[in-house]
């Protein structure tokens, strides 16, 4: 018991950081680029998922977490668009036509 296993702690910390990072990223992307930028999250998610199959244990866990966070953020892009459309989030005044 002289060695602690830090993999679980690091994976949890990384998951927390990754999820926390993508929340404002989705908001900013929807505001500046619109929902049509969903592919900018989805394609890196697919790449991360494929990469996770070829890495070691901790690397695989972290890239898998990144991949599914990107997939969830892709969905959140559409949810954020609907929140803006309903007036629950800030609208970019330069893109008002997109919300009709």
HUSULPE-V100598 format. One record per helix or strand of 3 or more residues. SS is the DSSP state (A for helix, B for strand). FROM is the first residue (numbers start at 0). LEN is the number of residues. Records with the same first field share a line. If there is no record, write none. Layout:
SS: FROM-LEN, FROM-LEN
This chain:
A: 6-27, 34-18, 56-29, 92-7
